[in-house]
Amino acid sequence: MTTLFDLNSLRGKITSAYITLVISTLALGIIAFSGLLLLERQVTEGEVIADLRNAVLEMRREEKNLLLYADFDALARADEQASLAREILHENIALLKALLSESDSSDLIHGLTAYRDSLSRWQDAAETERDARQNSIRALGHKIYTDVESLSFREHRMLEKMVRESQWFLFISLFMIGLSIYIVGRQLKRAAVTPLKQLESNLMPIAKGQFNHLNPPSGDREFVAFTDAFNRMLNELKSRQKRMLQSEKLASLGILASGVAHELNNPLSNISSSCQLLMEELTEADQEQLYTWLKQIDSETERGRNIVRTLLDFGSRNIFQKSPLRLRELIKETQIIIGQTLQLHSANLKINIPKELSIDVDKQRMQQLFINLIQNALNAGGRGVQLQIQARLREPSPAVFPDGAEVAGDLRFITDYNGLYIEILVADDGPGIPAEQLPKVFDPFFTTGEPGHGVGLGLYIVQEIVSEHDGCLAISSRPGKGTQVIILLPCRE
């Protein structure tokens, strides 16, 4: 029972409001029913008074027939009506308490009794005495009629008053019920509808892929429990997303291992050749030649070290951290990692990026982004595909994407961002993407390749990385015309 009326719970608030409304309606219904009972009693009083009045009127009519027209049979009828009136009054004296005081009812009963006695005396009286007794009968009959008419008038006034009060009570009851429904509705809106709308608004960014912490829109237990469970789910999704990104990187590393081995083979061969020459000519070569060979060994060793370091940086697990980097150098390092893959596909990669263009990004994630885009282009384009990566700094202006492009990432960048931004274009001259498949390219595990050739996470991870950097991207493609990936990232002034 305590939980049922707990005002810190949405269920408790709704139950309390509902029960309050029911109790209020029942109370008003009981009062209205009591009013109807009073009105029913008043109607019954009116019927009794109407019977009493009819009996008195008949009594007076028979009195007139007796005294004016000497209809002696009317005497018995007048006495009968007077007796009927006295009987009605006597039987309903308790019902007529509201209209007649005890003295008034006694006077009326005594008047009817005296009237009957006067009729009896008039019948027994001599002819000479009847004229005198007629005045007494008329006076008593007139007083009885006047009292009954007064009683009937009071009954009508009381009935009218009761009807007016019932009308006002009905109006007030309807007003109170409507007001109660309005107040309960407002409270329920404040307790349920408004928090639900706020919750829906808070969930919109999450639906767009921004895994922000969800705050409870209300202190009610249900909302708090829901947001706690939802936040646990978000944390689990973030964790799984990171593991998925790492798995994709490891899968890429497996593909790139042969390329890196090939890249390392060249400096190692040069080092080996220089060492052999050095050992053979150690005693005969001049100092300048020895120095040249040693310098070549040192240079090739540094080259091999850079290749290994680039691979280790890419494969390591690090915390997301932005730092200013030269975009051209970043892509050059990425090209070292994926160089052998480009050679295997006989692909040509052109880089058109200003040397001084800097970008504030997480290096490892951006390398993953470009590797995924290049691998997608190679897998889709086949041998001899031509790729190009361009970038430029754009002045504050609304972002414009080609017609029919599929947009993803942080869409607030398009609507809310108003500053310098970097536009990166990754394009290929491959077969393109069919129009019916373009809306699905960012879906996880969607792939156009054959089974066993990729799991369809490349572009999904690309849009996640762009979202992490508060940017957005778009893919436009036409069958036979290649594919363009446009990435927009904010730039510090």
TARAMO-V575322 format. One record per backbone hydrogen bond with DSSP energy under -1.0 kcal/mol. NH is the residue of the N-H (numbers start at 1). CO is the residue of the C=O. E is the energy in kcal/mol with one decimal. If there is no record, write none. Layout:
nh=NH co=CO e=E
nh=NH co=CO e=E
This chain:
nh=5 co=1 e=-1.3
nh=6 co=3 e=-1.2
nh=9 co=6 e=-1.5
nh=13 co=9 e=-2.3
nh=14 co=10 e=-2.5
nh=15 co=11 e=-2.7
nh=16 co=12 e=-2.7
nh=17 co=13 e=-2.6
nh=18 co=14 e=-2.5
nh=19 co=15 e=-2.8
nh=20 co=16 e=-2.6
nh=21 co=17 e=-2.3
nh=22 co=18 e=-2.5
nh=23 co=19 e=-3.0
nh=24 co=20 e=-2.5
nh=25 co=21 e=-2.4
nh=26 co=22 e=-2.7
nh=27 co=23 e=-2.8
nh=28 co=24 e=-2.5
nh=29 co=25 e=-2.5
nh=30 co=26 e=-2.8
nh=31 co=27 e=-2.4
nh=32 co=28 e=-2.6
nh=33 co=29 e=-2.6
nh=34 co=30 e=-2.5
nh=35 co=31 e=-2.3
nh=36 co=32 e=-2.2
nh=37 co=33 e=-2.3
nh=38 co=34 e=-2.3
nh=39 co=35 e=-2.5
nh=40 co=36 e=-2.8
nh=41 co=37 e=-2.4
nh=42 co=38 e=-2.4
nh=43 co=39 e=-2.3
nh=44 co=40 e=-2.3
nh=45 co=41 e=-2.6
nh=46 co=42 e=-2.3
nh=47 co=43 e=-2.1
nh=48 co=44 e=-2.3
nh=49 co=45 e=-2.9
nh=50 co=46 e=-2.4
nh=51 co=47 e=-2.3
nh=52 co=48 e=-2.6
nh=53 co=49 e=-3.0
nh=54 co=50 e=-2.5
nh=55 co=51 e=-2.3
nh=56 co=52 e=-2.3
nh=57 co=53 e=-2.8
nh=58 co=54 e=-2.6
nh=59 co=55 e=-2.2
nh=60 co=56 e=-2.5
nh=61 co=57 e=-2.4
nh=62 co=58 e=-2.6
nh=63 co=59 e=-2.0
nh=64 co=60 e=-2.2
nh=65 co=61 e=-2.2
nh=66 co=62 e=-2.0
nh=67 co=63 e=-2.8
nh=68 co=64 e=-2.6
nh=71 co=65 e=-2.2
nh=72 co=70 e=-1.2
nh=74 co=71 e=-1.7
nh=77 co=73 e=-1.2
nh=78 co=74 e=-2.9
nh=79 co=75 e=-2.4
nh=80 co=76 e=-2.4
nh=81 co=77 e=-2.3
nh=82 co=78 e=-2.2
nh=83 co=79 e=-2.4
nh=84 co=80 e=-2.4
nh=85 co=81 e=-2.6
nh=86 co=82 e=-2.3
nh=87 co=83 e=-2.6
nh=88 co=84 e=-2.8
nh=89 co=85 e=-2.3
nh=90 co=86 e=-2.5
nh=91 co=87 e=-2.6
nh=92 co=88 e=-1.6
nh=96 co=92 e=-1.8
nh=97 co=94 e=-1.0
nh=100 co=96 e=-3.1
nh=105 co=101 e=-2.4
nh=106 co=102 e=-1.9
nh=107 co=103 e=-2.7
nh=108 co=104 e=-2.4
nh=109 co=105 e=-2.3
nh=110 co=106 e=-2.9
nh=111 co=107 e=-2.5
nh=112 co=108 e=-2.2
nh=113 co=109 e=-2.3
nh=114 co=110 e=-2.9
nh=115 co=111 e=-2.4
nh=116 co=112 e=-2.0
nh=117 co=113 e=-2.1
nh=118 co=114 e=-2.6
nh=119 co=115 e=-2.1
nh=120 co=116 e=-2.1
nh=121 co=117 e=-2.7
nh=122 co=118 e=-2.5
nh=123 co=119 e=-1.7
nh=124 co=120 e=-1.6
nh=125 co=121 e=-1.7
nh=130 co=126 e=-1.1
nh=133 co=129 e=-1.8
nh=134 co=130 e=-2.0
nh=135 co=131 e=-1.1
nh=137 co=133 e=-2.3
nh=138 co=134 e=-3.0
nh=139 co=135 e=-2.4
nh=140 co=136 e=-2.5
nh=141 co=137 e=-3.0
nh=142 co=138 e=-2.9
nh=143 co=139 e=-2.3
nh=144 co=140 e=-2.6
nh=145 co=141 e=-2.7
nh=146 co=142 e=-2.8
nh=147 co=143 e=-2.7
nh=148 co=144 e=-2.5
nh=149 co=145 e=-2.8
nh=150 co=146 e=-2.5
nh=151 co=147 e=-2.3
nh=152 co=148 e=-2.8
nh=153 co=149 e=-2.6
nh=154 co=150 e=-2.5
nh=155 co=151 e=-2.2
nh=156 co=152 e=-2.3
nh=157 co=153 e=-2.7
nh=158 co=154 e=-2.6
nh=159 co=155 e=-2.4
nh=160 co=156 e=-2.7
nh=161 co=157 e=-2.4
nh=162 co=158 e=-2.5
nh=163 co=159 e=-2.5
nh=164 co=160 e=-2.6
nh=165 co=161 e=-2.7
nh=166 co=162 e=-2.4
nh=167 co=163 e=-2.6
nh=168 co=164 e=-2.7
nh=169 co=165 e=-2.9
nh=170 co=166 e=-2.7
nh=171 co=167 e=-2.6
nh=172 co=168 e=-3.2
nh=173 co=169 e=-3.0
nh=174 co=170 e=-2.7
nh=175 co=171 e=-2.5
nh=176 co=172 e=-3.0
nh=177 co=173 e=-2.9
nh=178 co=174 e=-2.8
nh=179 co=175 e=-2.9
nh=180 co=176 e=-2.7
nh=181 co=177 e=-2.7
nh=182 co=178 e=-2.5
nh=183 co=179 e=-2.8
nh=184 co=180 e=-3.1
nh=185 co=181 e=-2.8
nh=186 co=182 e=-2.7
nh=187 co=183 e=-2.6
nh=188 co=184 e=-2.8
nh=189 co=185 e=-2.6
nh=190 co=186 e=-2.8
nh=191 co=187 e=-2.5
nh=192 co=188 e=-3.0
nh=193 co=188 e=-1.0
nh=194 co=189 e=-3.5
nh=196 co=192 e=-2.1
nh=197 co=193 e=-2.5
nh=198 co=194 e=-2.5
nh=199 co=195 e=-2.8
nh=200 co=196 e=-2.5
nh=201 co=197 e=-2.4
nh=202 co=198 e=-2.5
nh=203 co=199 e=-1.6
nh=207 co=203 e=-2.3
nh=208 co=204 e=-1.2
nh=209 co=206 e=-1.7
nh=210 co=205 e=-2.6
nh=212 co=210 e=-2.5
nh=221 co=8 e=-2.1
nh=224 co=220 e=-2.4
nh=225 co=221 e=-2.8
nh=226 co=222 e=-2.5
nh=227 co=223 e=-2.8
nh=228 co=224 e=-2.4
nh=229 co=225 e=-2.3
nh=230 co=226 e=-2.7
nh=231 co=227 e=-2.9
nh=232 co=228 e=-2.1
nh=233 co=229 e=-2.0
nh=234 co=230 e=-2.4
nh=235 co=231 e=-2.6
nh=236 co=232 e=-2.1
nh=237 co=233 e=-2.5
nh=238 co=234 e=-2.9
nh=239 co=235 e=-2.5
nh=240 co=236 e=-2.8
nh=241 co=237 e=-2.8
nh=242 co=238 e=-2.4
nh=243 co=239 e=-2.3
nh=244 co=240 e=-2.7
nh=245 co=241 e=-2.6
nh=246 co=242 e=-2.4
nh=247 co=243 e=-2.5
nh=248 co=244 e=-2.5
nh=249 co=245 e=-2.2
nh=250 co=246 e=-2.6
nh=251 co=247 e=-2.4
nh=252 co=248 e=-2.3
nh=253 co=249 e=-2.7
nh=254 co=250 e=-1.9
nh=255 co=251 e=-1.5
nh=256 co=252 e=-2.5
nh=257 co=253 e=-1.3
nh=260 co=256 e=-2.6
nh=261 co=257 e=-2.5
nh=262 co=258 e=-2.1
nh=263 co=259 e=-2.2
nh=264 co=260 e=-2.7
nh=265 co=261 e=-1.6
nh=266 co=262 e=-1.1
nh=268 co=264 e=-2.1
nh=269 co=265 e=-2.4
nh=270 co=266 e=-2.3
nh=271 co=267 e=-2.5
nh=272 co=268 e=-2.7
nh=273 co=269 e=-2.6
nh=274 co=270 e=-2.4
nh=275 co=271 e=-2.6
nh=276 co=272 e=-2.3
nh=277 co=273 e=-2.4
nh=278 co=274 e=-2.4
nh=279 co=275 e=-2.7
nh=280 co=276 e=-2.4
nh=281 co=277 e=-2.5
nh=285 co=281 e=-2.7
nh=290 co=286 e=-2.1
nh=291 co=287 e=-2.4
nh=292 co=288 e=-1.8
nh=293 co=289 e=-2.4
nh=294 co=290 e=-2.5
nh=295 co=291 e=-2.4
nh=296 co=292 e=-2.2
nh=297 co=293 e=-2.4
nh=298 co=294 e=-2.5
nh=299 co=295 e=-2.5
nh=300 co=296 e=-2.7
nh=301 co=297 e=-2.2
nh=302 co=298 e=-2.3
nh=303 co=299 e=-2.1
nh=304 co=300 e=-2.4
nh=305 co=301 e=-2.4
nh=306 co=302 e=-2.4
nh=307 co=303 e=-1.9
nh=308 co=304 e=-2.4
nh=309 co=305 e=-3.0
nh=310 co=306 e=-2.5
nh=311 co=307 e=-2.0
nh=312 co=308 e=-2.8
nh=313 co=309 e=-3.0
nh=314 co=310 e=-2.0
nh=315 co=311 e=-2.3
nh=316 co=312 e=-1.8
nh=323 co=361 e=-2.2
nh=325 co=359 e=-2.6
nh=327 co=357 e=-2.1
nh=330 co=326 e=-2.3
nh=331 co=327 e=-2.1
nh=332 co=328 e=-2.1
nh=333 co=329 e=-2.4
nh=334 co=330 e=-1.9
nh=335 co=331 e=-2.3
nh=336 co=332 e=-1.5
nh=337 co=333 e=-1.4
nh=338 co=334 e=-2.0
nh=342 co=338 e=-2.0
nh=343 co=339 e=-2.0
nh=344 co=340 e=-2.5
nh=345 co=341 e=-1.4
nh=346 co=343 e=-1.5
nh=347 co=342 e=-2.8
nh=348 co=385 e=-1.6
nh=350 co=387 e=-2.4
nh=352 co=389 e=-3.0
nh=357 co=354 e=-1.2
nh=359 co=325 e=-2.8
nh=361 co=323 e=-1.7
nh=366 co=362 e=-2.2
nh=367 co=363 e=-2.4
nh=368 co=364 e=-2.1
nh=369 co=365 e=-2.2
nh=370 co=366 e=-2.4
nh=371 co=367 e=-2.5
nh=372 co=368 e=-2.5
nh=373 co=369 e=-2.3
nh=374 co=370 e=-2.6
nh=375 co=371 e=-2.9
nh=376 co=372 e=-2.4
nh=377 co=373 e=-2.1
nh=378 co=374 e=-2.6
nh=379 co=375 e=-2.9
nh=380 co=376 e=-2.3
nh=381 co=377 e=-2.8
nh=382 co=378 e=-2.1
nh=384 co=345 e=-2.7
nh=385 co=382 e=-1.2
nh=387 co=348 e=-3.1
nh=388 co=427 e=-2.1
nh=389 co=350 e=-2.9
nh=390 co=425 e=-2.6
nh=391 co=352 e=-1.3
nh=392 co=423 e=-1.6
nh=394 co=421 e=-3.4
nh=405 co=402 e=-1.8
nh=406 co=475 e=-2.6
nh=408 co=473 e=-2.5
nh=410 co=471 e=-2.8
nh=411 co=409 e=-1.1
nh=413 co=410 e=-1.9
nh=415 co=411 e=-1.1
nh=416 co=412 e=-3.5
nh=417 co=412 e=-1.1
nh=421 co=394 e=-1.8
nh=422 co=489 e=-3.0
nh=423 co=392 e=-2.6
nh=424 co=487 e=-3.0
nh=425 co=390 e=-2.9
nh=426 co=485 e=-2.6
nh=427 co=388 e=-2.4
nh=428 co=483 e=-1.9
nh=429 co=386 e=-1.1
nh=437 co=434 e=-1.3
nh=438 co=434 e=-1.2
nh=440 co=437 e=-1.6
nh=441 co=438 e=-1.5
nh=443 co=440 e=-1.8
nh=445 co=456 e=-1.1
nh=446 co=443 e=-1.6
nh=446 co=456 e=-1.0
nh=453 co=450 e=-2.2
nh=461 co=457 e=-2.6
nh=462 co=458 e=-1.9
nh=463 co=459 e=-2.5
nh=464 co=460 e=-1.5
nh=465 co=461 e=-2.6
nh=466 co=462 e=-2.4
nh=467 co=463 e=-2.1
nh=468 co=464 e=-2.2
nh=469 co=465 e=-1.2
nh=470 co=467 e=-2.0
nh=471 co=466 e=-2.5
nh=472 co=488 e=-1.7
nh=473 co=408 e=-2.1
nh=474 co=486 e=-2.2
nh=475 co=406 e=-2.1
nh=476 co=484 e=-2.3
nh=478 co=482 e=-1.4
nh=480 co=431 e=-3.5
nh=481 co=478 e=-2.9
nh=484 co=476 e=-2.7
nh=485 co=426 e=-2.6
nh=486 co=474 e=-2.9
nh=487 co=424 e=-3.0
nh=488 co=472 e=-3.0
nh=489 co=422 e=-2.1
nh=491 co=420 e=-2.1
